[in-house]
Amino acid sequence: MRALLLLLLLAVGIGACGKKGPPEPAGPKEKITYPHAYPSK
């Protein structure tokens, strides 16, 4: 039972990692040559 609980907590912790918000082009805004909207998927 403890192993299952530990596995569940580990999966939730890993699933919570990641960037929040919509995708954006990399780099400083003044260096972006061709700005456009990026798809969320």
N, CA, C, O and CB atoms as a CASP TS submission, in Angstrom:
PFRMAT TS
TARGET T0000
AUTHOR 0000-0000-0000
METHOD Language model
MODEL 1
PARENT N/A
ATOM      1  N   MET     1       0.823  -1.200   0.000  1.00  0.00           N
ATOM      2  CA  MET     1       0.000   0.000   0.000  1.00  0.00           C
ATOM      3  C   MET     1       0.865   1.263   0.000  1.00  0.00           C
ATOM      4  O   MET     1       0.571   2.234  -0.697  1.00  0.00           O
ATOM      5  CB  MET     1      -0.935  -0.001   1.211  1.00  0.00           C
ATOM      6  N   ARG     2       1.939   1.228   0.796  1.00  0.00           N
ATOM      7  CA  ARG     2       2.833   2.391   0.841  1.00  0.00           C
ATOM      8  C   ARG     2       3.523   2.618  -0.501  1.00  0.00           C
ATOM      9  O   ARG     2       3.730   3.759  -0.914  1.00  0.00           O
ATOM     10  CB  ARG     2       3.883   2.211   1.940  1.00  0.00           C
ATOM     11  N   ALA     3       3.874   1.540  -1.171  1.00  0.00           N
ATOM     12  CA  ALA     3       4.539   1.661  -2.471  1.00  0.00           C
ATOM     13  C   ALA     3       3.606   2.317  -3.481  1.00  0.00           C
ATOM     14  O   ALA     3       4.040   3.137  -4.290  1.00  0.00           O
ATOM     15  CB  ALA     3       4.995   0.277  -2.984  1.00  0.00           C
ATOM     16  N   LEU     4       2.342   1.962  -3.436  1.00  0.00           N
ATOM     17  CA  LEU     4       1.360   2.553  -4.341  1.00  0.00           C
ATOM     18  C   LEU     4       1.188   4.040  -4.051  1.00  0.00           C
ATOM     19  O   LEU     4       1.117   4.845  -4.980  1.00  0.00           O
ATOM     20  CB  LEU     4       0.010   1.827  -4.219  1.00  0.00           C
ATOM     21  N   LEU     5       1.121   4.411  -2.790  1.00  0.00           N
ATOM     22  CA  LEU     5       0.999   5.807  -2.402  1.00  0.00           C
ATOM     23  C   LEU     5       2.241   6.595  -2.820  1.00  0.00           C
ATOM     24  O   LEU     5       2.126   7.711  -3.327  1.00  0.00           O
ATOM     25  CB  LEU     5       0.776   5.923  -0.889  1.00  0.00           C
ATOM     26  N   LEU     6       3.419   6.024  -2.612  1.00  0.00           N
ATOM     27  CA  LEU     6       4.655   6.679  -3.010  1.00  0.00           C
ATOM     28  C   LEU     6       4.717   6.861  -4.525  1.00  0.00           C
ATOM     29  O   LEU     6       5.133   7.914  -5.007  1.00  0.00           O
ATOM     30  CB  LEU     6       5.860   5.877  -2.523  1.00  0.00           C
ATOM     31  N   LEU     7       4.313   5.851  -5.267  1.00  0.00           N
ATOM     32  CA  LEU     7       4.290   5.932  -6.721  1.00  0.00           C
ATOM     33  C   LEU     7       3.307   7.008  -7.192  1.00  0.00           C
ATOM     34  O   LEU     7       3.608   7.747  -8.130  1.00  0.00           O
ATOM     35  CB  LEU     7       3.919   4.570  -7.325  1.00  0.00           C
ATOM     36  N   LEU     8       2.159   7.104  -6.566  1.00  0.00           N
ATOM     37  CA  LEU     8       1.167   8.113  -6.906  1.00  0.00           C
ATOM     38  C   LEU     8       1.705   9.518  -6.624  1.00  0.00           C
ATOM     39  O   LEU     8       1.546  10.414  -7.453  1.00  0.00           O
ATOM     40  CB  LEU     8      -0.130   7.870  -6.123  1.00  0.00           C
ATOM     41  N   LEU     9       2.326   9.717  -5.486  1.00  0.00           N
ATOM     42  CA  LEU     9       2.893  11.025  -5.153  1.00  0.00           C
ATOM     43  C   LEU     9       4.022  11.398  -6.114  1.00  0.00           C
ATOM     44  O   LEU     9       4.144  12.559  -6.503  1.00  0.00           O
ATOM     45  CB  LEU     9       3.410  11.030  -3.708  1.00  0.00           C
ATOM     46  N   LEU    10       4.832  10.437  -6.492  1.00  0.00           N
ATOM     47  CA  LEU    10       5.911  10.690  -7.440  1.00  0.00           C
ATOM     48  C   LEU    10       5.347  11.070  -8.818  1.00  0.00           C
ATOM     49  O   LEU    10       5.847  11.993  -9.461  1.00  0.00           O
ATOM     50  CB  LEU    10       6.821   9.449  -7.556  1.00  0.00           C
ATOM     51  N   ALA    11       4.320  10.367  -9.261  1.00  0.00           N
ATOM     52  CA  ALA    11       3.706  10.666 -10.561  1.00  0.00           C
ATOM     53  C   ALA    11       3.070  12.052 -10.569  1.00  0.00           C
ATOM     54  O   ALA    11       3.182  12.775 -11.559  1.00  0.00           O
ATOM     55  CB  ALA    11       2.651   9.608 -10.911  1.00  0.00           C
ATOM     56  N   VAL    12       2.420  12.425  -9.503  1.00  0.00           N
ATOM     57  CA  VAL    12       1.800  13.754  -9.423  1.00  0.00           C
ATOM     58  C   VAL    12       2.878  14.830  -9.398  1.00  0.00           C
ATOM     59  O   VAL    12       2.723  15.872 -10.034  1.00  0.00           O
ATOM     60  CB  VAL    12       0.895  13.869  -8.168  1.00  0.00           C
ATOM     61  N   GLY    13       3.953  14.595  -8.681  1.00  0.00           N
ATOM     62  CA  GLY    13       5.046  15.563  -8.616  1.00  0.00           C
ATOM     63  C   GLY    13       5.705  15.769  -9.967  1.00  0.00           C
ATOM     64  O   GLY    13       6.010  16.902 -10.339  1.00  0.00           O
ATOM     65  N   ILE    14       5.926  14.699 -10.699  1.00  0.00           N
ATOM     66  CA  ILE    14       6.533  14.815 -12.024  1.00  0.00           C
ATOM     67  C   ILE    14       5.557  15.459 -13.002  1.00  0.00           C
ATOM     68  O   ILE    14       5.968  16.247 -13.853  1.00  0.00           O
ATOM     69  CB  ILE    14       6.975  13.434 -12.541  1.00  0.00           C
ATOM     70  N   GLY    15       4.284  15.137 -12.893  1.00  0.00           N
ATOM     71  CA  GLY    15       3.273  15.711 -13.779  1.00  0.00           C
ATOM     72  C   GLY    15       3.077  17.198 -13.575  1.00  0.00           C
ATOM     73  O   GLY    15       2.615  17.891 -14.481  1.00  0.00           O
ATOM     74  N   ALA    16       3.419  17.698 -12.404  1.00  0.00           N
ATOM     75  CA  ALA    16       3.248  19.121 -12.117  1.00  0.00           C
ATOM     76  C   ALA    16       4.380  19.953 -12.704  1.00  0.00           C
ATOM     77  O   ALA    16       4.264  21.176 -12.781  1.00  0.00           O
ATOM     78  CB  ALA    16       3.164  19.349 -10.616  1.00  0.00           C
ATOM     79  N   CYS    17       5.458  19.325 -13.115  1.00  0.00           N
ATOM     80  CA  CYS    17       6.580  20.060 -13.713  1.00  0.00           C
ATOM     81  C   CYS    17       6.188  20.551 -15.104  1.00  0.00           C
ATOM     82  O   CYS    17       5.368  19.934 -15.784  1.00  0.00           O
ATOM     83  CB  CYS    17       7.855  19.167 -13.790  1.00  0.00           C
ATOM     84  N   GLY    18       6.767  21.637 -15.504  1.00  0.00           N
ATOM     85  CA  GLY    18       6.500  22.142 -16.842  1.00  0.00           C
ATOM     86  C   GLY    18       6.298  23.638 -16.848  1.00  0.00           C
ATOM     87  O   GLY    18       6.127  24.267 -15.804  1.00  0.00           O
ATOM     88  N   LYS    19       6.320  24.184 -18.019  1.00  0.00           N
ATOM     89  CA  LYS    19       6.169  25.619 -18.181  1.00  0.00           C
ATOM     90  C   LYS    19       4.700  25.997 -18.205  1.00  0.00           C
ATOM     91  O   LYS    19       3.879  25.309 -18.812  1.00  0.00           O
ATOM     92  CB  LYS    19       6.860  26.092 -19.455  1.00  0.00           C
ATOM     93  N   LYS    20       4.387  27.062 -17.559  1.00  0.00           N
ATOM     94  CA  LYS    20       3.014  27.553 -17.538  1.00  0.00           C
ATOM     95  C   LYS    20       2.841  28.641 -18.589  1.00  0.00           C
ATOM     96  O   LYS    20       3.785  29.365 -18.908  1.00  0.00           O
ATOM     97  CB  LYS    20       2.642  28.087 -16.137  1.00  0.00           C
ATOM     98  N   GLY    21       1.638  28.749 -19.121  1.00  0.00           N
ATOM     99  CA  GLY    21       1.359  29.796 -20.083  1.00  0.00           C
ATOM    100  C   GLY    21       1.527  29.333 -21.523  1.00  0.00           C
ATOM    101  O   GLY    21       1.985  28.218 -21.775  1.00  0.00           O
ATOM    102  N   PRO    22       1.158  30.185 -22.456  1.00  0.00           N
ATOM    103  CA  PRO    22       1.255  29.828 -23.875  1.00  0.00           C
ATOM    104  C   PRO    22       2.705  29.794 -24.352  1.00  0.00           C
ATOM    105  O   PRO    22       3.559  30.446 -23.752  1.00  0.00           O
ATOM    106  CB  PRO    22       0.456  30.816 -24.724  1.00  0.00           C
ATOM    107  N   PRO    23       3.002  29.043 -25.423  1.00  0.00           N
ATOM    108  CA  PRO    23       4.362  29.007 -25.954  1.00  0.00           C
ATOM    109  C   PRO    23       4.784  30.361 -26.516  1.00  0.00           C
ATOM    110  O   PRO    23       3.964  31.088 -27.077  1.00  0.00           O
ATOM    111  CB  PRO    23       4.476  27.940 -27.032  1.00  0.00           C
ATOM    112  N   GLU    24       6.052  30.692 -26.366  1.00  0.00           N
ATOM    113  CA  GLU    24       6.595  31.954 -26.861  1.00  0.00           C
ATOM    114  C   GLU    24       7.901  31.675 -27.585  1.00  0.00           C
ATOM    115  O   GLU    24       8.588  30.707 -27.259  1.00  0.00           O
ATOM    116  CB  GLU    24       6.810  32.969 -25.702  1.00  0.00           C
ATOM    117  N   PRO    25       8.261  32.503 -28.563  1.00  0.00           N
ATOM    118  CA  PRO    25       9.545  32.309 -29.234  1.00  0.00           C
ATOM    119  C   PRO    25      10.707  32.544 -28.269  1.00  0.00           C
ATOM    120  O   PRO    25      10.616  33.359 -27.351  1.00  0.00           O
ATOM    121  CB  PRO    25       9.663  33.247 -30.444  1.00  0.00           C
ATOM    122  N   ALA    26      11.787  31.822 -28.494  1.00  0.00           N
ATOM    123  CA  ALA    26      12.953  31.934 -27.613  1.00  0.00           C
ATOM    124  C   ALA    26      13.757  33.197 -27.926  1.00  0.00           C
ATOM    125  O   ALA    26      13.775  33.675 -29.060  1.00  0.00           O
ATOM    126  CB  ALA    26      13.849  30.689 -27.747  1.00  0.00           C
ATOM    127  N   GLY    27      14.406  33.711 -26.918  1.00  0.00           N
ATOM    128  CA  GLY    27      15.282  34.862 -27.110  1.00  0.00           C
ATOM    129  C   GLY    27      14.645  36.164 -26.672  1.00  0.00           C
ATOM    130  O   GLY    27      13.460  36.214 -26.343  1.00  0.00           O
ATOM    131  N   PRO    28      15.447  37.214 -26.673  1.00  0.00           N
ATOM    132  CA  PRO    28      14.917  38.523 -26.294  1.00  0.00           C
ATOM    133  C   PRO    28      13.934  39.044 -27.338  1.00  0.00           C
ATOM    134  O   PRO    28      14.082  38.778 -28.531  1.00  0.00           O
ATOM    135  CB  PRO    28      16.060  39.524 -26.103  1.00  0.00           C
ATOM    136  N   LYS    29      12.951  39.772 -26.888  1.00  0.00           N
ATOM    137  CA  LYS    29      11.883  40.242 -27.786  1.00  0.00           C
ATOM    138  C   LYS    29      12.402  41.132 -28.909  1.00  0.00           C
ATOM    139  O   LYS    29      11.854  41.097 -30.010  1.00  0.00           O
ATOM    140  CB  LYS    29      10.837  41.000 -26.992  1.00  0.00           C
ATOM    141  N   GLU    30      13.439  41.926 -28.668  1.00  0.00           N
ATOM    142  CA  GLU    30      13.956  42.808 -29.723  1.00  0.00           C
ATOM    143  C   GLU    30      14.754  42.050 -30.788  1.00  0.00           C
ATOM    144  O   GLU    30      15.026  42.602 -31.855  1.00  0.00           O
ATOM    145  CB  GLU    30      14.833  43.887 -29.107  1.00  0.00           C
ATOM    146  N   LYS    31      15.131  40.803 -30.521  1.00  0.00           N
ATOM    147  CA  LYS    31      15.901  40.015 -31.489  1.00  0.00           C
ATOM    148  C   LYS    31      15.024  39.073 -32.321  1.00  0.00           C
ATOM    149  O   LYS    31      15.539  38.388 -33.204  1.00  0.00           O
ATOM    150  CB  LYS    31      16.962  39.210 -30.766  1.00  0.00           C
ATOM    151  N   ILE    32      13.730  39.023 -32.062  1.00  0.00           N
ATOM    152  CA  ILE    32      12.836  38.135 -32.799  1.00  0.00           C
ATOM    153  C   ILE    32      12.507  38.789 -34.139  1.00  0.00           C
ATOM    154  O   ILE    32      11.874  39.844 -34.188  1.00  0.00           O
ATOM    155  CB  ILE    32      11.533  37.834 -31.983  1.00  0.00           C
ATOM    156  N   THR    33      12.944  38.151 -35.222  1.00  0.00           N
ATOM    157  CA  THR    33      12.790  38.722 -36.558  1.00  0.00           C
ATOM    158  C   THR    33      11.370  38.575 -37.093  1.00  0.00           C
ATOM    159  O   THR    33      10.792  39.535 -37.604  1.00  0.00           O
ATOM    160  CB  THR    33      13.765  38.068 -37.514  1.00  0.00           C
ATOM    161  N   TYR    34      10.814  37.387 -36.978  1.00  0.00           N
ATOM    162  CA  TYR    34       9.489  37.116 -37.538  1.00  0.00           C
ATOM    163  C   TYR    34       8.548  36.639 -36.429  1.00  0.00           C
ATOM    164  O   TYR    34       8.370  35.432 -36.263  1.00  0.00           O
ATOM    165  CB  TYR    34       9.576  36.057 -38.675  1.00  0.00           C
ATOM    166  N   PRO    35       7.947  37.543 -35.674  1.00  0.00           N
ATOM    167  CA  PRO    35       7.034  37.101 -34.607  1.00  0.00           C
ATOM    168  C   PRO    35       5.733  36.553 -35.197  1.00  0.00           C
ATOM    169  O   PRO    35       5.202  37.097 -36.166  1.00  0.00           O
ATOM    170  CB  PRO    35       6.726  38.269 -33.639  1.00  0.00           C
ATOM    171  N   HIS    36       5.243  35.505 -34.621  1.00  0.00           N
ATOM    172  CA  HIS    36       3.948  34.944 -35.012  1.00  0.00           C
ATOM    173  C   HIS    36       3.394  34.122 -33.845  1.00  0.00           C
ATOM    174  O   HIS    36       4.108  33.823 -32.888  1.00  0.00           O
ATOM    175  CB  HIS    36       4.080  34.064 -36.304  1.00  0.00           C
ATOM    176  N   ALA    37       2.138  33.770 -33.937  1.00  0.00           N
ATOM    177  CA  ALA    37       1.477  32.998 -32.874  1.00  0.00           C
ATOM    178  C   ALA    37       1.883  31.540 -32.987  1.00  0.00           C
ATOM    179  O   ALA    37       1.916  30.981 -34.083  1.00  0.00           O
ATOM    180  CB  ALA    37      -0.073  33.140 -32.954  1.00  0.00           C
ATOM    181  N   TYR    38       2.188  30.933 -31.867  1.00  0.00           N
ATOM    182  CA  TYR    38       2.549  29.519 -31.832  1.00  0.00           C
ATOM    183  C   TYR    38       1.344  28.721 -31.353  1.00  0.00           C
ATOM    184  O   TYR    38       0.625  29.173 -30.462  1.00  0.00           O
ATOM    185  CB  TYR    38       3.783  29.273 -30.910  1.00  0.00           C
ATOM    186  N   PRO    39       1.106  27.529 -31.932  1.00  0.00           N
ATOM    187  CA  PRO    39      -0.028  26.710 -31.483  1.00  0.00           C
ATOM    188  C   PRO    39       0.243  26.152 -30.086  1.00  0.00           C
ATOM    189  O   PRO    39       1.395  25.934 -29.712  1.00  0.00           O
ATOM    190  CB  PRO    39      -0.298  25.551 -32.481  1.00  0.00           C
ATOM    191  N   SER    40      -0.797  25.928 -29.336  1.00  0.00           N
ATOM    192  CA  SER    40      -0.624  25.439 -27.965  1.00  0.00           C
ATOM    193  C   SER    40      -0.403  23.928 -27.918  1.00  0.00           C
ATOM    194  O   SER    40      -0.041  23.398 -26.867  1.00  0.00           O
ATOM    195  CB  SER    40      -1.840  25.806 -27.123  1.00  0.00           C
ATOM    196  N   LYS    41      -0.605  23.238 -29.007  1.00  0.00           N
ATOM    197  CA  LYS    41      -0.360  21.775 -29.000  1.00  0.00           C
ATOM    198  C   LYS    41       0.785  21.432 -29.891  1.00  0.00           C
ATOM    199  O   LYS    41       1.140  20.260 -30.017  1.00  0.00           O
ATOM    200  CB  LYS    41      -1.600  20.997 -29.441  1.00  0.00           C
TER
END
